[in-house]
């Protein structure tokens, strides 16, 4: 009669070994959630950095085209005003083809890009609208060492 009792104890012990408590399960799920959250944040930052790098290359191409057009001539826009010269650049092919969609120029983030010519200056402003702050800083700092690309006007 002792044998059935031992058999019952071993099956009971086996069942206890296979089971997880709710606490253990919730801890494992929490750790998995933290790991996935960290991966998500890192991937988002890498994606924005890639877009900022792409935008920096686009800025170089846009500037080269407008420099070719204007050279050292001043933009004639009227007394003390800025004029949108984006359409001129679209017509002349200064923008990368992936930026122009139906006559609208968009950034890698899908927001508008506008090029402005300033009276009494041979420079232009390239305005990227609604881009992430980190991408704006990366874009500005990537161009900071190139002369005459980023200027501050008061």
C-alpha positions in Angstrom: 0.0 0.0 0.0 2.9 2.3 0.3 3.6 2.4 -3.4 0.4 4.3 -4.4 1.1 6.9 -1.8 4.6 7.5 -3.3 3.2 7.6 -6.8 0.7 10.3 -5.7 3.4 12.4 -4.1 5.6 12.3 -7.2 2.8 13.4 -9.5 1.9 16.2 -7.1 5.6 17.3 -7.0 5.8 17.1 -10.8 2.8 19.4 -11.1 4.3 22.0 -8.7 7.5 22.1 -10.7 5.7 22.9 -14.0 3.5 25.7 -12.7 4.4 29.4 -12.6 2.9 31.8 -10.1 1.2 34.9 -11.3 4.0 36.9 -9.7 6.7 35.2 -11.6 4.7 35.5 -14.8 4.1 39.2 -14.3 7.8 39.8 -13.6 8.9 38.1 -16.8 6.3 40.1 -18.8 7.5 43.3 -17.2 11.1 42.6 -18.1 10.1 41.8 -21.6 8.1 45.0 -21.8 11.1 47.0 -20.6 13.4 45.4 -23.2 10.9 46.0 -26.0 10.4 49.6 -24.9 14.1 50.3 -24.9 14.4 48.8 -28.4 11.5 50.9 -29.6 13.1 54.1 -28.3 16.5 53.3 -29.8 14.9 52.4 -33.2 13.0 55.7 -33.2 16.2 57.7 -32.5 18.1 55.8 -35.2 15.2 56.4 -37.7 15.2 60.2 -36.9 19.0 60.3 -37.3 18.7 58.6 -40.7 16.1 61.2 -41.8 18.3 64.0 -40.5 21.2 62.7 -42.6 19.0 62.4 -45.6 17.8 66.0 -45.1 21.4 67.3 -44.8 22.2 65.7 -48.2 19.0 67.3 -49.6 20.0 70.7 -48.3 23.4 70.4 -50.0 21.7 69.6 -53.4 19.2 72.4 -53.0 21.9 74.9 -52.2 24.0 73.8 -55.1 21.1 74.4 -57.5 20.2 77.8 -56.2 23.9 78.9 -56.1 24.1 77.9 -59.7 21.0 80.0 -60.5 21.8 83.1 -58.5 25.6 82.9 -58.3 26.7 86.2 -56.7 23.6 88.1 -58.0 21.2 89.5 -55.5 17.6 88.2 -55.3 15.4 90.9 -56.7 12.2 90.7 -54.5 11.3 94.3 -53.9 12.2 96.6 -51.0 13.0 94.6 -47.8 10.8 91.6 -48.5 11.3 87.9 -48.7 9.8 85.9 -51.6 9.0 82.3 -52.0 11.4 80.9 -54.6 10.4 77.3 -54.1 8.5 77.0 -57.4 11.6 78.3 -59.3 13.6 75.5 -57.8 11.0 72.9 -58.6 10.8 74.0 -62.2 14.6 74.0 -62.5 15.0 70.6 -60.9 17.0 71.7 -57.8 15.1 69.5 -55.4 15.7 65.7 -55.2 12.8 63.9 -56.9 11.8 62.1 -53.7 11.1 65.6 -52.1 8.6 66.8 -54.8 5.1 65.5 -54.8 2.5 67.2 -56.9 4.2 70.6 -56.9 4.7 70.5 -53.1 8.2 70.0 -51.6 8.3 67.8 -48.4 10.9 66.9 -45.9 11.8 63.3 -45.0 9.2 63.7 -42.1 6.5 64.5 -44.7 6.2 68.2 -43.8 6.5 71.2 -46.1 9.9 72.7 -47.2 9.9 76.3 -48.5 12.8 78.2 -50.0 12.9 82.0 -49.5 15.0 84.6 -51.3 15.9 87.7 -49.2 16.1 91.2 -50.7 19.6 92.7 -50.8 21.2 89.4 -50.2 22.6 86.7 -52.4 21.5 84.1 -49.9 18.4 82.0 -49.4 16.6 80.5 -46.5 15.5 76.9 -46.6 12.6 76.4 -44.1 11.8 72.9 -42.8 8.5 72.9 -41.0 7.6 70.7 -38.0 10.6 68.5 -37.7 11.7 66.9 -34.4 13.9 69.1 -32.2 16.7 66.5 -32.1 16.6 66.3 -35.9 16.7 70.1 -36.2 19.8 70.2 -34.0 21.5 67.4 -36.0 20.7 69.1 -39.3 22.0 72.5 -38.1 25.1 71.1 -36.6 25.9 68.9 -39.6 26.0 72.1 -41.8 27.6 74.4 -39.2 31.2 73.9 -40.5 30.3 74.7 -44.1 30.7 78.4 -44.8 27.7 80.5 -45.8 25.2 77.8 -45.4 23.7 78.7 -42.0 23.6 82.4 -41.3 21.9 84.2 -38.6 19.9 87.3 -39.6 18.6 89.8 -37.1 
